[in-house]
Every structure is written in structure tokens, then in C-alpha cells.
């Protein structure tokens, strides 16, 4: 089987280690680094009083199981900090709040990094983001700016010429027609048009060696998010993708390590096969004498 030349694939914690801790919170990000994630990934909006906060949706309804529903963009940081987003995940997370970007940057260990998904399309967001990254002296090598909106990708490139900008896309099958939301050819055409450094897309059967090669010819990096099964992770690492974003970074890293670096067989044992006249057999480990 022909594969891409060996590349080091980053393990990115999608909304932190969200398999076990409340997504997009400090507990989830801290756990992600404990599970040896290379980068964390979070979603960011700007509050009414211009603070960047980490939450996926524009409101708090889902992460509080409809207990509290606040529009993040219309609320102040103080109002947002009063919302408990941990209890819905478990009693042990009671009192967990929505973090600011500054709070997250302070817990990132040396050598690690962050994928910042830009949810908010207002121009002030990028200006504020630039000021915060400058204040914390975060180098481009430790930051990836990602966005679904092509206009945001264009504006981010203007504001952050030295940072890697990733275009996000979500492949899906339309329920009404059963057809693909976009063909690989159309997606690659969009990547070529945008001033982005990478395509960041969800898993799909159309991701194959030819698709990866075409991206490489465009000099683009390749990241796949929502990778939560070993089979999918192994396929992507074999294809040489630059990063996989997963809800369970520790498990995926362990499974990949075990596959590529299996434990040596015990030299004190040998395999023995015994077949009887009745055609029944016994296959077992037998100590060498």
C-alpha cells in the first residue's frame, strides 16, 4: 500500500479532553495536557464588554441543559461567569465557569499550543485577539487560527500575517437527497482560493491518498477533527495528516503508540499446536524447556 511520507501528526484535544470533562473549560484543557495532547482546541466569542470567552454555541442553553440560556454576545463577562457549565457534566464539576482566553493561555505548558476557533465575525474580535496574543507573547508556532467563514479567514490573514490560518469545513450527506454537501473537487477549489495554510475538515470516506496528495501540491497542511475512533485515527496518521482533533486525546495516543510500538513477545514462551485424531486442536502458549 502506498502511503504518504512519514510526518509527525499532532494530537489536538477537541474542546479539551471533552470525553471526561465539560467541554471548553479549564478542567477539560488541563486534563488534555495531562493526557499528553500537543494542542488544545477551543471556540471563542466576544462578550458585550469585549472579553473573549470560550464556548461553542452563541448561548449557554446546551451546556447547562437548558437551565440557563444567555446570549454570550449580549452579556457581560460578569454575567457569563455566574453560569455553571460544569454541573451538566457531573457533580464533581459543579461551579465550573466559562473561561476567558487569558485564563486558558496561562495554563498552556511550554512547548504546547492552542487552536483558536473564531466563532464571532465582528471585526473587534480579531483586534482584541491580536492584543491578547501580543500581551501573552504567544508565538505563531504555538497558535492556529481556524474558522468556517471564508470572510473571517480572509480578515484573519490580514490581521495575522505570520500565523497559520486554517479553513474549517464540515462534510455531510443531505438528508433530503442523500448527496454529499460538497465534492472533494469543490472543496479543494475553495482551499486554493482562500489565503489559508490548511484545510481542517471532519472525517469522511473521500479522504484518501489522492485527496491528501492534491492538498500537498497546493502546499497546504491537513487537519481532521472529530476523530474519536482508533480505526479513523490510524488511517489518517498513515496518510500523513498534520493533526487530528479528538475528544479523547489520551486514549487515541495510547492506541496509536501501542500499534506502532507493540510490546515485545516474551522470550520464555513459545506457541504450541496440538491436533488430535478426532481433528480437535489445542493452541496455547507453552513454556520453553
N, C-alpha and C positions, 0 to 999 in steps of 0.2 A: 504493500500500500504506500503510495506516495504521500508524504506529509510535508508541511512547511518546515523550514529550517528552525532549529531549536531557538525559542525565545523564552524569556522569563515572564511568566504570567502572574500579574498581581492579583492578590485576593482582596477584594473590596467588600466591606461589611455594609450591605444594603440597609439603610436606615439604622445602622448599628447591628449588633447581634440581636436582631428583632425576633428571632425564634424563641428567645427566652426572656427578653426584657422589653419594656414599652418602646415602640419604635421612635426614632428621632429624639431620644432623651439621653441625658448624661449616663445613666446606668447602662443603656444599650451600647453607647460608644466606648465606655470603659471596659465592658465585657468583651467587646470586639477586639480591643487591643490585647486583652488577656488571652483571647483565642488566636492571637498572632496574625490578625488582619494587617495587611500592608497599608491600606487606606480605609477610611470610613466614608460613607456617603450620606448626605442629608439634604432635605428640601427646605427652602428658605423663602419667607415672605417678609414684607416690611410693615411694621405697625403704624398706627396713626401718628405716633410721636417719633417716628423714624428710628426704630430699632429693628435689626434683622433677627428674626426668630425662626426656629427650626420646627416645622410641622408640615406634613404632606398636603393636607387639604386646606382650602381657604378658610375653613371654620373648624370648630372643635367638636362637632357633633359625633363623628365616628370614633375618635379616640377617647371619648367619655361615655360611649354607648348611649348617646342622646341625653345624658344627664345635664350637660351644659352645651349650648350652641352659640358661640361667639364668632363673629366675623373678625378674623385676625387683622385685616387691613383697616378696619374701622375702630379697633380697640387700642388702648394704650398698653404699654408694657406692664404697668401695674395691674391692669385688669386681666391681662393674659396670665400673669404669674399667680393669680388667685385660682386658676383652673388646675384641678388634679387630673393628670393624664396617666397616672400610674395604676390607680386602683382597678381600672378596667382590665389590666393585665394580671393582677393578683394582689392580694392583701399586702404582700411583702414590699410592693412598690408604692404603697399609699403615700401621698404627699409629693410625688414626683411632678415636676413642673416642666413647661415648655422652655427649653434653653435658648439663650441668645447665641449668636455666632461667637462673640467674645468668650463666653463660658466654654464653648466647645474647643476653641483654639488653645485654651490654656491647658487642656488635658491631653493634647496630642503629643505622644512621646517623640524624642529626637529621631529623625530618620523616617518617621511615618508621615502620612498626608491625608488630605480630605478632598472628596468630590463634592463640590457645591452646586446643587441643582437650583437654578434660578427659576422660581415659580412666578415671581412678581415681575410684571412687564413695565412698571413705571420707571422712567429714566432715573429718578432719585435713588433707586435701588442700587444701580451699578456704581453711582458716585459714592454712596455710603460704603458699599463693599470694598471699593478701592481704598478708601480711607482706613478701614479696619485692617485690611491686609497689610497696608503700609505701617500702621501703628504696631502691629504684632511682628513686623518684619518677616512675613511668610514669603519664602522664595517660590518662584514659579514651579520649581521641580516638585514641590510638595502640595501643589494645588491643581485641580482640574475644574474648570467651569463648564457646566453642562446645562443644556436647555432644549426643550421640544420646539419652541417657537423660533423659526428661522430669523425673524427680525431681531430677536434677542441675541442670537448667535452673531449676527452682523454687528450689533451695537457693542457686544462684549469684546469682539475682535478690535474694535476701535479704541475701547477703554483699556484693554489689557493686551497690548501687542506682544508681550513676552510670555504670556500664559497659554497653556494648551486649552483650546475651546472645543468641546465635544457637542455634536448634534445628536439629540435623542430621538429615537423613533420607536413606535410600538406596532409591530406586525400583528394582524388579527384576521380571522375569517369572518366576513359579514354574515350575520345570521340569516338575512333575507335571501341572499344569493349563493352563499357558500363559497364566494370568491375571495381571493386574497386582497387585503386593503391596498396593497401596492406591490408591484412586481419587483424583483431584485434589480432589474434594469432601471426602473424609475427611481428606486432608492439610491442607486449608485450615481445616477444623473444628478440628483439633488445634492449628494455629497460633493460632487465635482463643482457645482455652482456655488456652494457655501464656502466662506472663509474659515472652515473648521479644520481641526487637526485629526479628528477621529469620528467614526460612526459608533454610536452607543445604542444597541438595539436589543430587543428581547429574543429569547431562543426561538428558532423556527427550523423546520426540516430543510429549508432552502439555504441555510448556512452550510456551505461545503467548501472544499479546497478551491474550486474555481472562483467562488464568491470572494474568498479571502485574497486570492491572488490578484483579482481585479482591484480590490482596495489597496493592496500594496503597490500596484502600478500607479495608483493615484497618490502614493506617498502618504497614506492615511493609517492611523492607528485603528485598532478594532477592540471594542469592549462589548460584552454581552451581560445584561442584567437579568435578575430573577432566575439565576442558575442555582437550583436547590436540590438537584439530583446528581449523584456521582456519575451516572452514565453521560449526562449532558456536559458536566464539568470535564470529564476525561476526553470527550470528543473535541471540546473547544481548546483544551490545552494541547492536544495532539495537533490541531490545526494551527497552533501558534498564536492564538489571540493574545492581546496585550494585557487584558484584565477581565476578570469575571466578578460580577457583583452578586453576592449571595446573602440570604438571611441567616445562614448558619456557617460562618467562616471557619470555625474550629473543626467542625465535622468534615467539611469539604477538604480542608487542608490535610487532615489526618488520613482521609480516604485516598487522596492523591499520593501522599507520602508513602503509604503502605503499598500502593500499587507500583510506584516507580522504584521504591527501595524496600522490597519484601525482606522479612526476617530470614536469616539463613536456616536451612534444614538442619536438624540435629544429626550430627555425625555418628551418634551412638545407636542410631536406629536404621533399619532397612525395611523395605517393603517386601512382604512375602505373599504369594498367591498359592492357595491350596485348592485343588479341584478333585472332588470325589468321583467314584464310579457312577454315582447317581446324577452326575453333572452339576451338583451343588458346589458352590465355591465359598471360600473364606479369603478375604483380602484385608490384611491388617498390618500394623507396624510391629515388627519383631526385633528385639534387641540383638545386636551382632555379638557373637561369642568369640 
